[in-house]
Amino acid sequence: MTHVVTEACIRCKYTDCVDVCPVDCFREGPNFLSIDPDECIDCAVCIPECPVNAIVPEEDVPGDQQHMIALNAELSRGWPSITKRKAPLPDADDWKDRTGKLPELQR
């Protein structure tokens, strides 16, 4: 099993989660983080670190976010690893409570 970053991360990209990941499974895109399902060990330490509750266990991904399972796997193949916390995107607070952010995803 793995964890999945959902749409809530798009245009926020808080990176608190990467500091606690023991296996460096997070990958960084322009305005989103993904989890490499081949690297994630299902430890769950990242879940409480996310200020927008964007990380969930794969088996708990809501129905309207199921597409994010495959998207995390796809994006993590091409994006570089991120292992240290960075500042969130400048307008992250403006986006953190919005829904339906998939059209905003930059690849």
N, CA, C and O atoms as CSV, one atom per row, in Angstrom:
chain,resi,resn,atom,element,x,y,z
A,1,MET,N,N,0.840,-1.184,0.000
A,1,MET,CA,C,0.000,0.000,0.000
A,1,MET,C,C,0.888,1.251,0.000
A,1,MET,O,O,2.060,1.198,0.373
A,2,THR,N,N,0.318,2.343,-0.414
A,2,THR,CA,C,1.058,3.602,-0.484
A,2,THR,C,C,0.154,4.746,-0.024
A,2,THR,O,O,-1.026,4.543,0.259
A,3,HIS,N,N,0.703,5.901,0.042
A,3,HIS,CA,C,-0.065,7.097,0.325
A,3,HIS,C,C,-0.178,7.905,-0.960
A,3,HIS,O,O,0.616,7.741,-1.886
A,4,VAL,N,N,-1.169,8.774,-1.000
A,4,VAL,CA,C,-1.484,9.521,-2.212
A,4,VAL,C,C,-1.650,10.991,-1.865
A,4,VAL,O,O,-2.285,11.335,-0.868
A,5,VAL,N,N,-1.077,11.853,-2.689
A,5,VAL,CA,C,-1.293,13.286,-2.551
A,5,VAL,C,C,-2.499,13.632,-3.417
A,5,VAL,O,O,-2.525,13.319,-4.607
A,6,THR,N,N,-3.485,14.271,-2.822
A,6,THR,CA,C,-4.720,14.603,-3.528
A,6,THR,C,C,-4.670,16.026,-4.092
A,6,THR,O,O,-3.685,16.745,-3.921
A,7,GLU,N,N,-5.742,16.407,-4.761
A,7,GLU,CA,C,-5.822,17.726,-5.397
A,7,GLU,C,C,-5.626,18.881,-4.420
A,7,GLU,O,O,-5.274,19.982,-4.841
A,8,ALA,N,N,-5.842,18.658,-3.146
A,8,ALA,CA,C,-5.710,19.738,-2.160
A,8,ALA,C,C,-4.314,20.363,-2.178
A,8,ALA,O,O,-4.150,21.514,-1.773
A,9,CYS,N,N,-3.319,19.624,-2.639
A,9,CYS,CA,C,-1.942,20.127,-2.684
A,9,CYS,C,C,-1.700,21.090,-3.843
A,9,CYS,O,O,-0.798,21.925,-3.774
A,10,ILE,N,N,-2.478,20.983,-4.883
A,10,ILE,CA,C,-2.251,21.790,-6.085
A,10,ILE,C,C,-2.343,23.279,-5.755
A,10,ILE,O,O,-3.292,23.733,-5.115
A,11,ARG,N,N,-1.348,24.016,-6.200
A,11,ARG,CA,C,-1.194,25.468,-6.022
A,11,ARG,C,C,-0.896,25.875,-4.593
A,11,ARG,O,O,-0.886,27.065,-4.276
A,12,CYS,N,N,-0.652,24.901,-3.725
A,12,CYS,CA,C,-0.217,25.187,-2.358
A,12,CYS,C,C,1.230,24.734,-2.206
A,12,CYS,O,O,2.134,25.527,-1.941
A,13,LYS,N,N,1.415,23.416,-2.385
A,13,LYS,CA,C,2.723,22.781,-2.317
A,13,LYS,C,C,3.443,23.095,-1.008
A,13,LYS,O,O,4.601,23.512,-1.004
A,14,TYR,N,N,2.741,22.889,0.093
A,14,TYR,CA,C,3.408,22.934,1.389
A,14,TYR,C,C,4.327,21.716,1.438
A,14,TYR,O,O,3.936,20.640,0.988
A,15,THR,N,N,5.513,21.858,1.964
A,15,THR,CA,C,6.474,20.764,1.923
A,15,THR,C,C,6.847,20.244,3.312
A,15,THR,O,O,7.899,19.629,3.483
A,16,ASP,N,N,6.006,20.482,4.280
A,16,ASP,CA,C,6.262,19.987,5.637
A,16,ASP,C,C,6.444,18.471,5.640
A,16,ASP,O,O,7.212,17.927,6.433
A,17,CYS,N,N,5.735,17.808,4.756
A,17,CYS,CA,C,5.735,16.350,4.671
A,17,CYS,C,C,7.086,15.770,4.288
A,17,CYS,O,O,7.437,14.681,4.741
A,18,VAL,N,N,7.841,16.465,3.472
A,18,VAL,CA,C,9.097,15.888,2.986
A,18,VAL,C,C,10.151,15.792,4.079
A,18,VAL,O,O,11.012,14.913,4.027
A,19,ASP,N,N,10.100,16.669,5.057
A,19,ASP,CA,C,11.073,16.639,6.156
A,19,ASP,C,C,10.967,15.371,6.995
A,19,ASP,O,O,11.966,14.914,7.550
A,20,VAL,N,N,9.784,14.802,7.093
A,20,VAL,CA,C,9.587,13.644,7.971
A,20,VAL,C,C,9.641,12.309,7.241
A,20,VAL,O,O,9.673,11.262,7.887
A,21,CYS,N,N,9.653,12.320,5.931
A,21,CYS,CA,C,9.625,11.083,5.155
A,21,CYS,C,C,10.951,10.327,5.305
A,21,CYS,O,O,12.005,10.851,4.944
A,22,PRO,N,N,10.906,9.110,5.831
A,22,PRO,CA,C,12.154,8.363,6.047
A,22,PRO,C,C,12.744,7.746,4.773
A,22,PRO,O,O,13.889,7.294,4.784
A,23,VAL,N,N,11.981,7.722,3.685
A,23,VAL,CA,C,12.471,7.090,2.459
A,23,VAL,C,C,12.527,8.045,1.261
A,23,VAL,O,O,12.800,7.611,0.141
A,24,ASP,N,N,12.278,9.311,1.479
A,24,ASP,CA,C,12.365,10.313,0.414
A,24,ASP,C,C,11.529,9.946,-0.799
A,24,ASP,O,O,12.028,9.921,-1.924
A,25,CYS,N,N,10.242,9.657,-0.563
A,25,CYS,CA,C,9.369,9.235,-1.661
A,25,CYS,C,C,8.621,10.380,-2.335
A,25,CYS,O,O,7.874,10.150,-3.285
A,26,PHE,N,N,8.809,11.610,-1.860
A,26,PHE,CA,C,8.106,12.737,-2.476
A,26,PHE,C,C,8.851,13.233,-3.701
A,26,PHE,O,O,10.082,13.250,-3.743
A,27,ARG,N,N,8.070,13.639,-4.704
A,27,ARG,CA,C,8.603,14.200,-5.943
A,27,ARG,C,C,7.995,15.578,-6.117
A,27,ARG,O,O,6.846,15.810,-5.743
A,28,GLU,N,N,8.774,16.499,-6.691
A,28,GLU,CA,C,8.350,17.891,-6.784
A,28,GLU,C,C,8.093,18.316,-8.212
A,28,GLU,O,O,8.938,18.165,-9.093
A,29,GLY,N,N,6.889,18.859,-8.419
A,29,GLY,CA,C,6.538,19.474,-9.683
A,29,GLY,C,C,6.412,20.976,-9.482
A,29,GLY,O,O,6.668,21.475,-8.387
A,30,PRO,N,N,6.025,21.694,-10.512
A,30,PRO,CA,C,5.934,23.151,-10.417
A,30,PRO,C,C,4.981,23.655,-9.331
A,30,PRO,O,O,5.295,24.624,-8.638
A,31,ASN,N,N,3.813,23.003,-9.175
A,31,ASN,CA,C,2.857,23.490,-8.174
A,31,ASN,C,C,2.147,22.353,-7.437
A,31,ASN,O,O,1.002,22.495,-7.008
A,32,PHE,N,N,2.847,21.222,-7.297
A,32,PHE,CA,C,2.238,20.046,-6.687
A,32,PHE,C,C,3.346,19.085,-6.278
A,32,PHE,O,O,4.407,19.054,-6.903
A,33,LEU,N,N,3.104,18.305,-5.237
A,33,LEU,CA,C,4.001,17.219,-4.846
A,33,LEU,C,C,3.295,15.903,-5.136
A,33,LEU,O,O,2.072,15.813,-5.019
A,34,SER,N,N,4.047,14.896,-5.508
A,34,SER,CA,C,3.474,13.569,-5.675
A,34,SER,C,C,4.268,12.594,-4.814
A,34,SER,O,O,5.382,12.888,-4.379
A,35,ILE,N,N,3.679,11.438,-4.580
A,35,ILE,CA,C,4.351,10.373,-3.843
A,35,ILE,C,C,4.639,9.238,-4.817
A,35,ILE,O,O,3.758,8.783,-5.547
A,36,ASP,N,N,5.886,8.794,-4.811
A,36,ASP,CA,C,6.274,7.661,-5.643
A,36,ASP,C,C,5.777,6.388,-4.954
A,36,ASP,O,O,6.266,6.043,-3.879
A,37,PRO,N,N,4.818,5.690,-5.554
A,37,PRO,CA,C,4.245,4.511,-4.903
A,37,PRO,C,C,5.236,3.359,-4.754
A,37,PRO,O,O,5.035,2.472,-3.925
A,38,ASP,N,N,6.300,3.368,-5.547
A,38,ASP,CA,C,7.310,2.322,-5.427
A,38,ASP,C,C,8.270,2.582,-4.265
A,38,ASP,O,O,8.967,1.672,-3.814
A,39,GLU,N,N,8.304,3.815,-3.788
A,39,GLU,CA,C,9.204,4.179,-2.691
A,39,GLU,C,C,8.488,4.283,-1.343
A,39,GLU,O,O,9.092,4.026,-0.301
A,40,CYS,N,N,7.229,4.652,-1.356
A,40,CYS,CA,C,6.466,4.849,-0.117
A,40,CYS,C,C,6.376,3.536,0.661
A,40,CYS,O,O,6.066,2.484,0.102
A,41,ILE,N,N,6.655,3.623,1.970
A,41,ILE,CA,C,6.600,2.423,2.820
A,41,ILE,C,C,5.363,2.412,3.715
A,41,ILE,O,O,5.267,1.591,4.628
A,42,ASP,N,N,4.421,3.315,3.461
A,42,ASP,CA,C,3.152,3.318,4.187
A,42,ASP,C,C,3.341,3.580,5.683
A,42,ASP,O,O,2.617,3.020,6.506
A,43,CYS,N,N,4.297,4.418,6.032
A,43,CYS,CA,C,4.554,4.686,7.451
A,43,CYS,C,C,3.593,5.717,8.038
A,43,CYS,O,O,3.381,5.740,9.250
A,44,ALA,N,N,3.017,6.558,7.205
A,44,ALA,CA,C,2.001,7.543,7.588
A,44,ALA,C,C,2.519,8.744,8.366
A,44,ALA,O,O,1.709,9.540,8.841
A,45,VAL,N,N,3.817,8.913,8.519
A,45,VAL,CA,C,4.311,10.064,9.270
A,45,VAL,C,C,4.052,11.390,8.549
A,45,VAL,O,O,4.041,12.447,9.181
A,46,CYS,N,N,3.846,11.339,7.245
A,46,CYS,CA,C,3.599,12.560,6.476
A,46,CYS,C,C,2.180,13.099,6.659
A,46,CYS,O,O,1.955,14.303,6.534
A,47,ILE,N,N,1.246,12.235,6.949
A,47,ILE,CA,C,-0.164,12.637,6.988
A,47,ILE,C,C,-0.427,13.804,7.946
A,47,ILE,O,O,-1.018,14.798,7.523
A,48,PRO,N,N,-0.019,13.729,9.204
A,48,PRO,CA,C,-0.321,14.846,10.107
A,48,PRO,C,C,0.483,16.113,9.823
A,48,PRO,O,O,0.155,17.181,10.340
A,49,GLU,N,N,1.521,16.005,9.015
A,49,GLU,CA,C,2.347,17.170,8.701
A,49,GLU,C,C,1.726,18.083,7.662
A,49,GLU,O,O,2.069,19.263,7.599
A,50,CYS,N,N,0.819,17.561,6.846
A,50,CYS,CA,C,0.240,18.353,5.760
A,50,CYS,C,C,-0.817,19.320,6.303
A,50,CYS,O,O,-1.827,18.885,6.857
A,51,PRO,N,N,-0.590,20.627,6.148
A,51,PRO,CA,C,-1.539,21.605,6.679
A,51,PRO,C,C,-2.870,21.673,5.929
A,51,PRO,O,O,-3.814,22.302,6.407
A,52,VAL,N,N,-2.955,21.032,4.759
A,52,VAL,CA,C,-4.208,21.050,3.999
A,52,VAL,C,C,-4.824,19.656,3.888
A,52,VAL,O,O,-5.763,19.452,3.118
A,53,ASN,N,N,-4.302,18.701,4.650
A,53,ASN,CA,C,-4.830,17.330,4.662
A,53,ASN,C,C,-4.892,16.720,3.258
A,53,ASN,O,O,-5.870,16.072,2.887
A,54,ALA,N,N,-3.824,16.946,2.491
A,54,ALA,CA,C,-3.790,16.470,1.104
A,54,ALA,C,C,-3.278,15.043,0.964
A,54,ALA,O,O,-3.365,14.472,-0.123
A,55,ILE,N,N,-2.743,14.447,2.036
A,55,ILE,CA,C,-2.148,13.119,1.941
A,55,ILE,C,C,-3.038,12.101,2.649
A,55,ILE,O,O,-3.397,12.274,3.813
A,56,VAL,N,N,-3.382,11.048,1.931
A,56,VAL,CA,C,-4.231,9.999,2.502
A,56,VAL,C,C,-3.703,8.621,2.089
A,56,VAL,O,O,-3.053,8.479,1.054
A,57,PRO,N,N,-3.992,7.609,2.914
A,57,PRO,CA,C,-3.648,6.253,2.500
A,57,PRO,C,C,-4.430,5.893,1.234
A,57,PRO,O,O,-5.569,6.323,1.053
A,58,GLU,N,N,-3.816,5.118,0.380
A,58,GLU,CA,C,-4.454,4.760,-0.896
A,58,GLU,C,C,-5.848,4.181,-0.700
A,58,GLU,O,O,-6.761,4.481,-1.470
A,59,GLU,N,N,-6.015,3.359,0.318
A,59,GLU,CA,C,-7.319,2.734,0.532
A,59,GLU,C,C,-8.379,3.718,1.031
A,59,GLU,O,O,-9.566,3.395,1.043
A,60,ASP,N,N,-7.956,4.918,1.444
A,60,ASP,CA,C,-8.895,5.927,1.938
A,60,ASP,C,C,-9.098,7.097,0.974
A,60,ASP,O,O,-9.738,8.086,1.330
A,61,VAL,N,N,-8.564,6.994,-0.229
A,61,VAL,CA,C,-8.723,8.074,-1.198
A,61,VAL,C,C,-10.211,8.196,-1.529
A,61,VAL,O,O,-10.834,7.220,-1.946
A,62,PRO,N,N,-10.786,9.394,-1.345
A,62,PRO,CA,C,-12.210,9.577,-1.639
A,62,PRO,C,C,-12.530,9.270,-3.103
A,62,PRO,O,O,-11.663,9.362,-3.972
A,63,GLY,N,N,-13.755,8.915,-3.353
A,63,GLY,CA,C,-14.197,8.560,-4.704
A,63,GLY,C,C,-13.896,9.614,-5.739
A,63,GLY,O,O,-13.519,9.287,-6.865
A,64,ASP,N,N,-14.055,10.884,-5.378
A,64,ASP,CA,C,-13.818,11.955,-6.342
A,64,ASP,C,C,-12.334,12.268,-6.532
A,64,ASP,O,O,-11.978,13.154,-7.309
A,65,GLN,N,N,-11.470,11.540,-5.821
A,65,GLN,CA,C,-10.033,11.742,-5.928
A,65,GLN,C,C,-9.293,10.481,-6.411
A,65,GLN,O,O,-8.062,10.449,-6.421
A,66,GLN,N,N,-10.036,9.462,-6.803
A,66,GLN,CA,C,-9.426,8.207,-7.220
A,66,GLN,C,C,-8.430,8.385,-8.373
A,66,GLN,O,O,-7.448,7.649,-8.466
A,67,HIS,N,N,-8.681,9.344,-9.232
A,67,HIS,CA,C,-7.771,9.614,-10.352
A,67,HIS,C,C,-6.375,10.021,-9.876
A,67,HIS,O,O,-5.405,9.913,-10.626
A,68,MET,N,N,-6.277,10.487,-8.636
A,68,MET,CA,C,-4.996,10.942,-8.109
A,68,MET,C,C,-4.037,9.790,-7.816
A,68,MET,O,O,-2.828,10.009,-7.732
A,69,ILE,N,N,-4.544,8.583,-7.662
A,69,ILE,CA,C,-3.681,7.421,-7.430
A,69,ILE,C,C,-2.773,7.219,-8.649
A,69,ILE,O,O,-1.553,7.133,-8.515
A,70,ALA,N,N,-3.371,7.147,-9.816
A,70,ALA,CA,C,-2.596,6.970,-11.048
A,70,ALA,C,C,-1.761,8.207,-11.365
A,70,ALA,O,O,-0.646,8.092,-11.873
A,71,LEU,N,N,-2.294,9.382,-11.068
A,71,LEU,CA,C,-1.574,10.609,-11.363
A,71,LEU,C,C,-0.302,10.716,-10.532
A,71,LEU,O,O,0.738,11.124,-11.049
A,72,ASN,N,N,-0.367,10.356,-9.244
A,72,ASN,CA,C,0.836,10.364,-8.406
A,72,ASN,C,C,1.896,9.441,-8.999
A,72,ASN,O,O,3.068,9.810,-9.082
A,73,ALA,N,N,1.490,8.253,-9.408
A,73,ALA,CA,C,2.433,7.294,-9.983
A,73,ALA,C,C,3.045,7.845,-11.270
A,73,ALA,O,O,4.255,7.751,-11.476
A,74,GLU,N,N,2.218,8.413,-12.122
A,74,GLU,CA,C,2.702,8.953,-13.392
A,74,GLU,C,C,3.682,10.102,-13.188
A,74,GLU,O,O,4.771,10.105,-13.762
A,75,LEU,N,N,3.296,11.069,-12.377
A,75,LEU,CA,C,4.123,12.259,-12.190
A,75,LEU,C,C,5.421,11.945,-11.458
A,75,LEU,O,O,6.455,12.552,-11.738
A,76,SER,N,N,5.375,11.014,-10.533
A,76,SER,CA,C,6.577,10.710,-9.757
A,76,SER,C,C,7.668,10.068,-10.615
A,76,SER,O,O,8.840,10.092,-10.240
A,77,ARG,N,N,7.302,9.505,-11.740
A,77,ARG,CA,C,8.304,8.911,-12.641
A,77,ARG,C,C,9.164,9.971,-13.318
A,77,ARG,O,O,10.310,9.701,-13.676
A,78,GLY,N,N,8.628,11.167,-13.496
A,78,GLY,CA,C,9.376,12.198,-14.212
A,78,GLY,C,C,9.851,13.367,-13.381
A,78,GLY,O,O,10.668,14.165,-13.841
A,79,TRP,N,N,9.355,13.480,-12.171
A,79,TRP,CA,C,9.726,14.618,-11.339
A,79,TRP,C,C,10.874,14.269,-10.412
A,79,TRP,O,O,11.027,13.108,-10.032
A,80,PRO,N,N,11.691,15.260,-10.038
A,80,PRO,CA,C,12.820,15.007,-9.142
A,80,PRO,C,C,12.377,14.819,-7.689
A,80,PRO,O,O,11.313,15.279,-7.274
A,81,SER,N,N,13.215,14.139,-6.949
A,81,SER,CA,C,12.976,13.926,-5.527
A,81,SER,C,C,13.125,15.237,-4.771
A,81,SER,O,O,13.961,16.070,-5.121
A,82,ILE,N,N,12.319,15.417,-3.738
A,82,ILE,CA,C,12.456,16.563,-2.847
A,82,ILE,C,C,12.618,15.999,-1.438
A,82,ILE,O,O,11.813,15.179,-0.996
A,83,THR,N,N,13.653,16.436,-0.742
A,83,THR,CA,C,13.958,15.875,0.577
A,83,THR,C,C,14.036,16.914,1.682
A,83,THR,O,O,14.160,16.558,2.853
A,84,LYS,N,N,13.967,18.172,1.336
A,84,LYS,CA,C,14.039,19.256,2.323
A,84,LYS,C,C,12.866,20.205,2.138
A,84,LYS,O,O,12.428,20.483,1.022
A,85,ARG,N,N,12.376,20.686,3.261
A,85,ARG,CA,C,11.254,21.627,3.244
A,85,ARG,C,C,11.658,22.910,2.516
A,85,ARG,O,O,12.781,23.397,2.643
A,86,LYS,N,N,10.708,23.433,1.756
A,86,LYS,CA,C,10.848,24.710,1.071
A,86,LYS,C,C,9.644,25.562,1.444
A,86,LYS,O,O,8.667,25.064,2.004
A,87,ALA,N,N,9.723,26.818,1.137
A,87,ALA,CA,C,8.575,27.691,1.364
A,87,ALA,C,C,7.438,27.265,0.436
A,87,ALA,O,O,7.682,26.839,-0.692
A,88,PRO,N,N,6.187,27.380,0.914
A,88,PRO,CA,C,5.058,27.073,0.028
A,88,PRO,C,C,4.992,28.107,-1.094
A,88,PRO,O,O,5.700,29.114,-1.072
A,89,LEU,N,N,4.147,27.845,-2.056
A,89,LEU,CA,C,3.966,28.806,-3.132
A,89,LEU,C,C,3.472,30.128,-2.554
A,89,LEU,O,O,2.767,30.127,-1.545
A,90,PRO,N,N,3.824,31.247,-3.168
A,90,PRO,CA,C,3.493,32.558,-2.600
A,90,PRO,C,C,2.007,32.773,-2.288
A,90,PRO,O,O,1.667,33.439,-1.310
A,91,ASP,N,N,1.134,32.214,-3.112
A,91,ASP,CA,C,-0.302,32.406,-2.884
A,91,ASP,C,C,-0.974,31.145,-2.333
A,91,ASP,O,O,-2.175,30.949,-2.517
A,92,ALA,N,N,-0.207,30.301,-1.664
A,92,ALA,CA,C,-0.731,29.038,-1.135
A,92,ALA,C,C,-1.929,29.241,-0.213
A,92,ALA,O,O,-2.898,28.484,-0.282
A,93,ASP,N,N,-1.873,30.237,0.630
A,93,ASP,CA,C,-2.990,30.466,1.561
A,93,ASP,C,C,-4.276,30.828,0.834
A,93,ASP,O,O,-5.367,30.548,1.331
A,94,ASP,N,N,-4.163,31.446,-0.335
A,94,ASP,CA,C,-5.348,31.781,-1.134
A,94,ASP,C,C,-5.982,30.541,-1.754
A,94,ASP,O,O,-7.171,30.551,-2.069
A,95,TRP,N,N,-5.200,29.466,-1.933
A,95,TRP,CA,C,-5.661,28.260,-2.612
A,95,TRP,C,C,-5.970,27.101,-1.684
A,95,TRP,O,O,-6.601,26.133,-2.109
A,96,LYS,N,N,-5.544,27.169,-0.426
A,96,LYS,CA,C,-5.590,25.987,0.438
A,96,LYS,C,C,-6.982,25.428,0.693
A,96,LYS,O,O,-7.110,24.226,0.929
A,97,ASP,N,N,-8.000,26.223,0.658
A,97,ASP,CA,C,-9.358,25.731,0.931
A,97,ASP,C,C,-10.196,25.523,-0.329
A,97,ASP,O,O,-11.373,25.177,-0.232
A,98,ARG,N,N,-9.620,25.724,-1.484
A,98,ARG,CA,C,-10.368,25.558,-2.730
A,98,ARG,C,C,-10.445,24.084,-3.119
A,98,ARG,O,O,-9.589,23.282,-2.746
A,99,THR,N,N,-11.462,23.755,-3.858
A,99,THR,CA,C,-11.628,22.398,-4.370
A,99,THR,C,C,-11.613,22.447,-5.897
A,99,THR,O,O,-11.635,23.526,-6.488
A,100,GLY,N,N,-11.575,21.289,-6.523
A,100,GLY,CA,C,-11.585,21.236,-7.988
A,100,GLY,C,C,-10.382,21.880,-8.618
A,100,GLY,O,O,-10.508,22.584,-9.620
A,101,LYS,N,N,-9.203,21.651,-8.043
A,101,LYS,CA,C,-7.997,22.331,-8.512
A,101,LYS,C,C,-7.233,21.582,-9.602
A,101,LYS,O,O,-6.193,22.063,-10.051
A,102,LEU,N,N,-7.713,20.434,-10.036
A,102,LEU,CA,C,-6.971,19.673,-11.038
A,102,LEU,C,C,-6.645,20.465,-12.303
A,102,LEU,O,O,-5.547,20.305,-12.836
A,103,PRO,N,N,-7.547,21.314,-12.811
A,103,PRO,CA,C,-7.182,22.106,-14.011
A,103,PRO,C,C,-5.991,23.041,-13.777
A,103,PRO,O,O,-5.377,23.510,-14.735
A,104,GLU,N,N,-5.665,23.313,-12.525
A,104,GLU,CA,C,-4.544,24.201,-12.194
A,104,GLU,C,C,-3.196,23.480,-12.155
A,104,GLU,O,O,-2.154,24.127,-12.058
A,105,LEU,N,N,-3.208,22.144,-12.229
A,105,LEU,CA,C,-1.976,21.370,-12.136
A,105,LEU,C,C,-1.036,21.679,-13.285
A,105,LEU,O,O,-1.421,21.623,-14.453
A,106,GLN,N,N,0.211,22.008,-12.939
A,106,GLN,CA,C,1.247,22.222,-13.937
A,106,GLN,C,C,2.146,21.005,-13.966
A,106,GLN,O,O,2.621,20.547,-12.927
A,107,ARG,N,N,2.373,20.494,-15.132
A,107,ARG,CA,C,3.229,19.309,-15.268
A,107,ARG,C,C,4.626,19.739,-15.598
A,107,ARG,O,O,5.510,18.897,-15.756
